[in-house]
Amino acid sequence: MVGMGLAGDLYARWSDRAGRIAMPPHASFIGRALLGLLAVAEAIAKAQGAPQAADVGGIALYSLILGLVALATVLPVLVFWAQSAAAGVAVTAASLLSLTTFQTLTVAGAAAQIIAGYRLGRHGSPLLAVLLAAPYLLLALTGFASSQEAHVLTVLLASLAPAAALAGIAQRARLEANENRAARQVIIGTLLEHTARGERARIARELHDVVAHHISMVVVQAETARLAIPEMPAAGAQKLSAIGDTARAALTEMRRLLGVLREDTQVDIAERQPQPGLRELNDLVDTARDTSGTATRFILHGTPTPLDPGVELAAYRIVQEALTNARRHAPGAAVDVELHYADEGLRVRIRDNGPGPPAAPPIGGQGLLGMRERAVAVGGELQANAAAGGGFVVTARLPGKAEEAG
């Protein structure tokens, strides 16, 4: 049992070593080295039967010369494996020398020529690969070979050398096509991801600016109705209080949803064909005044001029969000909404006379972020801070025409 265990360990060890040797680049190197040995052995065998080598000294000298020439036809593939152009030129030159001068070529040398042509077509210059195969076609057509063996090898190389070069070129084209296809897939995936992010950002803005605005109005109206009717039965007051609590819970859940939608989005370009614009701004201010029951003024400076639809949408949403924030954080405060038309564009200013900004920003708040996104998306800027003399002020400077994203 001990002997069987030892034999098993030895077998596993040698199998692992043989596996490592057989793996590239060992397998490629060993194959090229064997090719060189075969070329030398074949050349020496041919020299033994050469008629010009009658004596022992002549046989030895001729064997040495043919062995060196045969080695030269294979050695470049072994030495210049990474430099396909150098290997191809050297192998072709040595093979042509062997054929034209000594009227012979080893099978290993012919195989090296085919290998070099294939690698040159795949990794090097396709034109050079074809040019290096052309001399064999010329030699086969001229019929220069005086021996049957040289003639056969020349015809074989005239057929196989161009075929190997073209096979390498075709393999190279196929690999490049696969790489281009993979690159296109990556680009398409990236575009789809950016499109999805932009769509999520747009949905988040619309949810916050439109749906949250109306839900906050429900909260204000429910509280106003409950406090404005002192004779209301307790059950009715409780129902109105429940409506307000439900609406607040809906706003909280919406903020969580907006946080998920915004977690991996960046500033995106605003919608280019919006529905609301500055024409509807007066109705928005009237609705806010009626809902909150506080003084809300709409002040206009300059001559109103038509602006880019994207700019008008951004201005409308900024005013809408600022009014919502004023009702939420400064209930009962008076609000002024001002539009300043100028040659360079539009300045929007919303100010309330409430207690001012909180000491810390509300967790999960999306209002200021959404307003800044809309201003930046059309090429403008927005500032929101405490107002001089108390209260909170939001100021946006917007161009007359929305700028394209860079």
N, C-alpha and C positions, 0 to 999 in steps of 0.2 A: 504493500500500500504506500509505503514511503517512497519507493522507487517510482511508482506511478505518479505520485504527487510531484516529485522532482522533475519527471519527464514533462508533466503538464505545465509546470512553471517555465521550464526551458522553452517549450513550444510557444507558450504565450509571449515570452520575452522576444523570441526571434520573429514571431508573427508581427508583433508591434513594431519591431525595428524594420522589418521588410515593408510594412505598411508605410512607415515614415519615409523610407527610401523611394517607394513608388509614388509618393505624393509630389506634385509640382512644388519647387522647380527641379527636384532631384530626378524625377522621371525624364524630363526634357533633357537635362544635362547628360544623364546616362545614355539615353538614346542617341544623342549627337556624338558622344564619345565612341559608342559601338559602331556608329556609321563611319567614323574616321578609321577605326581598326579594320573594318571590313574593306574599306577602300585600299589601304596599304597592303593587306593580305591578297586582295584580288590583283593588284598591280604586280606584286612579286610573283604570283602564280603565272601571270601572263608573260613576265620577263623570262621565266624559265624556258618557255618554249619558243622564244623569239629567234628567228634564223640569224639575225645580225649578232647574236651573242653566242659564238661558237665555243669559246674557251671558258674556263671557270672565272677568270678575271673579268672577261667581258660580261658574263652573266651577272656577276656581283655588281659591276658598275651600272649596267642597264637596269638591274633591279632597284638599285639605289635611286637612279634618276626617275624611273616610273613611280616608285614609292613616294618620292618627294612631290612629283606632279599630282599624283592621286590624292596625297594629303592636302595639297594646295586647293584642290577642288572641293574639299569637305571642311577644312579647318576654318575658313571664314564664317561658316554657319555656327561653329562652336564658339569662336572668339567674339564675333560681332553679332551675337544673337539679338541684342537690344538695338543695334544700329542696322536696320533692315536695308538701307540704301548701300552702305559700305559692304555688307555681306553679299548683296546681290551683284554688285559690280565686281567684287573680287572672285566670286564663284564663277561668274560668266567668263571673265578673263582667263582664269585657270582652265576651265573646261574647253574653251575655244583653242587655247594653246595645246592642250592634250590632243584634241581632235585633229588640228591642222598640222602639228609638228610630228606627233608620234602615231597618228592614225588609230588612236585607241581612247577609250574612256570607260571608267569603271561604272558598274551599276550603282554603287554608292554615290559616285560623283553626279550621275544623272538624277538620283533621288535628291541630292543636296541642291541641284539646280531648281528642281521643282519646288522644294521647300522654300528656298530663297525667293523665288518668284511669287509664290503665294503670300509670304510674309510681307514682301515689298508692296504688293497690291493691296494688302489689308492695312498695313501700318505706315507705309511710306508713300512715295509718289506713284500714282497709277500710271502716268505717262512713262516714267522710267521703267516700271515693271513690264510694260508692253514693248518698249524699245529693247530691253535686254533679252527678250524672247525672240525678237525678229532675226538675229544672225543665224539661228538654227534653221529657220525656214529658208534662208538664202543658201546655206550649205546643202540642205536637202535638195533644193531645186537645181543647183549647179552640179551635183553628183561628184563632188571632189574625192569622196572616200574611195580608197583603193582596196580596203578590206570589207568583207561582208559584215563583220561585227561593228565597225565604225559606221557603216552605212545604216545599219539597223538602229543603232543608238541615236544617230543624227535625225533619222525620220521620227523616232519616238519623241525626242526632245522638240522637234519642230511641231509636233502635235500637242504634247503634254505641257510644254513650257508656257505657251500662250494661254492654254486652258487653265493652268494653275494661277497665272497672273489675273485672268478674268474672274476666276473663282474668288481670289482674295479681294478683288475690287467689289464684287457682288456682296461678299460677306461684310465688307466695310460699309457699303451703302445700306445694307440691312440693319447693321448695328446703329448707324447714324439715324436711320428712320425710327428705330425703336427709342433712341434717346430723345429725338425730337417729339415723338408721340408722348413720352413720359413728361417732357418739359411742358408740352401743351396741356396735359392733364393737370400738372401742378398749377399752371397759370389759370386754367379754368376753375380749379378748386379755390384758388386765392380770390378770384373775381366773385365767385359765388359766396365765399365767406364775407367779403367786404360788402356785397349787396345785401346779404342777410343782416349784417351789423347795421347798415344804413337803414334798412327797413325796420329793425327793432328800435333804433333811435327815433325814427319818425313816428312809430306807433306809441312809443313812450311819451313823446311830446304831445301828440294829439290826445292821448288819454289824460295826461296831466292838465293840459290847457283847456280841454272841452269838458270831459266827463267830470273831472275833479272840480271844475268851476261850477257846474250845475249841482253837484252834490253839496258843495259848500253853501250854495244858495238855499238848498233844502234845509240845511242845519240852521241857517240864519232865520229863515221864514218860520220854522217850527218854534224856535226860541222866541221870536218876536210875537207870534200868535199866542203863545202860552202866557207871556208877560203882559200883553196888551189887553187881554180880556180878563179882568179880575173876577167877574161873576161866573167864569167857566166852571162847570162841574169838575170835581176831582178826577173822575174817570177820563174826561176829555183832556185835562192837563197832563194826566199820566200818559195818555196815548201820544200827545205831542212830544212829551219828553222822550218816550220810547222811539219816536221817529227820529228825533235829533241824535239819540245814542246810536241808533242803527246806521244813520248816515255817517257819523263820526267813525264807527267801526269800518264802514265801507271805505272811507278815506284812508284809514290805517292800512287796510289790506291792499288798497291800490298803491300806496307808497311802497309796500314790500314788493309788489309785482313790478313796479317801475324800477326798483333797485335791481331786480333780476334782469330786466330788459337792458339796463344801462351798464351792467357790470363789465362788459367787454366791448362797448361801443366808444367811438371817438366822435369828435365834432364833425357832423355831416352837413352837406349842402341842404338847404331848405327846399321844400316843395315848390316847384316852379310855376304851377298853375293852381293857386289857392282859390278858395271860395270867398271867405270874408276879406274885407279890405278896410280902408279908412272911411269909406262911405257908411259902413255899418258901425263906426266907432261911436257916433252920437247915440245910437240905440243901445249900445253896450253900457255907456255911462248912465243913461236914463234907467236901464234895468237895475244897475248897481245901486243907484240912488233910491229907487222904489223898494228894493229888497232890504237894504240896510237901514233905511229911514234916516240917514245922515246926509249932511251937506256934501254933495259931489259936484264939482264944477268942471266944465269943459272949456278950456281957454285956447284960442287960436291966434297965432302970430304969423304974419306974412300972408302971401297969396297962395291958396291951395293949388297945387299943380299935380297932374297925374304922375305917379311914380311906378317903378317896376312892380309887377304883381307880387314878386317874392318879398320886396321891401315892405309893401303894404301889409302882407300877411304877417311878417315879423313884427311890425309896429302894432298891429291889432292884438296879436297873441301876448306881446309884452305888456300892453295896457291891461289886457284881460287878467293875466297872472298877477300883476301888481295890485289890481283892485281886489282880487281874491285874497292875496296876502294881507292887505289892509283890513279886510273884514275879519280875517282869522286872528291876526296878531294885534290889531288896534281897533277893536269893536267900538263903534260910536264916534270914531275920529273923522274929522272932515278931510276930504281928499280933493286935490287939484290935479287935473289931467291937462297937460299943456303940449301943444304941437307947435314947433317952430320950423316954418318953411324957409329955406335959404337956397342960394344957388348951388352949394355943394351937397345938398341933400336935406335930410329931415332930422330934427332933434326932438326926442320924446322925453317928457319929464313927468313923473308921477310922484307926488309928495303928500304925505299925511301928517297930521299934527298930534299923532299918538305918542306913546312913551318911548318910541325909538326902537332900535334893534335889540334883541335879547342878548344877555351876556354870553350865551353860547348858542351856536346855530342848532336848530332842531335836528335830531337824528333822523336820517332818511329823507330829509327835505329835498325836493327836486325842483322847486320853483325857480330859484336864482340860477341854477344850472341850466334849466330849460331856456330861460330868457337869454342868458349869455350865448348859448348854442345858436339860438335864432339870430341874434345880432351878428355873431361871428360868421355864420353861414352866408350872409348876404354882404359881407365885407365891412361890417360896422363894429362897434364896441359898446359895452354896457358897464356901468358902474352903479353899485348899490351900497349906500352907507348912511350913517346918521346925518340928518339935516341940521343946518345951522339954526339954532333957536329951538331945537326939539323936533321930534318926529323922525320919519324915515323917508328917503328920497331915492328914486331909481331914475337914472339918466341914461338914455341910449342915443347914440349918434349913428345914423344910418345913411348910406349913400343914396343917391337918386336912382341908381340902377344896381341890381344885385351883381356882385362880382363872381366870375367862374372860379370853382375850386381849383387850386394848383395841383 
